[in-house]
């Protein structure tokens, strides 16, 4: 990767139990299985020291913990966050390096739509799935590529 290239991986939290308060909902058995499968897939592909950012909600923090890497929790990724807040927290696209953002719908779908089309829209990201974007400079212009989309049921 060139100096200012950046990878942004949007990871929607895995399946969670129903209940209240919403922020305390734990992963379900299915969710824990989704995390294990996706964490294995990601770890095989991530660089040595990615930055991992997570919503403080238990289901998101437990999803991020599946990577067994240091995680920074930030309110900027909490339920109801704006797409712009997610991009700012990640430092997209100028921070460089690789950032994994673990968060919620509809926020992550709106971020994905913004990066692909230039406009926010309510795109669906399945529970436990990742959307992996790359930003790089080419011929003096910023180029965003959708590198991969992977859902836990395909692993």
N, C-alpha and C positions, 0 to 999 in steps of 0.2 A: 504494500500500500504506500502511496505517496504521502508526504507529510500532512496534507490536509484532507486525505481521504477519511471517510468515517463510515462505520457500519452501525445501524440502528436495528435492534431486534425487539419487536413488540411481542410480548408473551402474555396472553390473556390468562388470568388465574384459572386453575383447574376446577373441576366440578366440586361444589361445596354443599354441605348440609343446609336444609332450610332452618330458619330460626331467627330470633332477635336477641340482642341487637345485631343489626346487619354487619357491623364491623367485626363482630366476634365469631362469625360463622366459620366453622372449621371445614377442612377438606373432607369429602366423603371417601369411602373405600375406592370408588371409581376414580375420584380426583387424585388420590395418592398414587394409584397405578398410572394415571396420565402423567403426573409429575415425574415419576421414575423413568418412564419411556422417553419423554421429551428431554429430560435432563441428560440422559445417556446420549441421545441424538445430538443435542447441542454441544455437550462436552467434547465429543469427537471432532467438532468443527470450530469451536471457539479458539481465539488466540489465548496465550498463557494468562494474561491479566486483563480481562474485560471489566468494565465498570458495571455493577449490577444495581439497579434502582428499583425500589418496590413501593407500592402503596402500603400504608400502615395496616390495612385490613388484614385480618388473620389469614384468610384464604389466599391472598396475594403474597404475604410474607412467607407462608408455608410453601407456596409454589416456588418462589425465588430461592428458598433454602435448599431445594432439591439439587441445586448446582454445587452445593458444598463449597461456595466461594464467599468472600466478604460481600455483604449486602448493605446498601445505604437506603434507609426508609425515608420517604419524603411525602408530606401532605400534598405536594403538588401533583401526585399521582393517585390521590384518593378518589373514591366514588364521586362522580360528577365533575371531575377535573375537565378543564378545557383543553382542546388539542394543542393550543399554543403553549399552555403550561407544561405539557409533556415534552414538547420540543425544546422549550427553554431549559427544563430540568436536565435533559440529555445533552444540551449544548449543540444540538443539531443545527446546521451541518458542519460547524466550524471547529468543534472541540477535538475532532480526530479520534482515532482509536475505535474500539467497539464498546457499545453500550447496550445492555439488555434492560428493557423497561417492562416490569411486571405490573399490570394494571387491569382495568375493567372496561366493559362495554357500557355505554356506546362510545366512550372516549377513544379507545384504541382503534375502532373502526373508522372514526372520524379522522384520526391521524393518518391511517393508511390511505384513505380516500384523498386527503390533502396532498400526501406525498406522490401518489400516482397521477391524480388528475388536476391538482392545483386548487381544488375546491373541497371543502368539507362536505361529507354526505354520510348518511347512516348505513355504513357497510357493516356486515356481520362478520365477526371473528369468533370461531367456535371456542368453547371452553378448552383451555389447555393448549391451544394452537399458537404457532409463531408465524409472524410475517417479518422477513429479514430484508432490510433495505441497505443499499450502498450509495453513498454520495461521493463523487469524485470530480476533480477539475479536468476538463478535456478541452483543449484549444481555447482556453480562457473562459470557458463557460462551465457552470455547475451542472452535472448530470446525475440524476437519481435513477437507480435501477432497483427493481424488485428482484432480489437475488433468490429468494425461496419463500414458499408458503408450505408449512407442514402442520398437519393435524394429528393428534395422538392416535386416532383410530387407523391411521395409515402406517404406524410404526410397528 
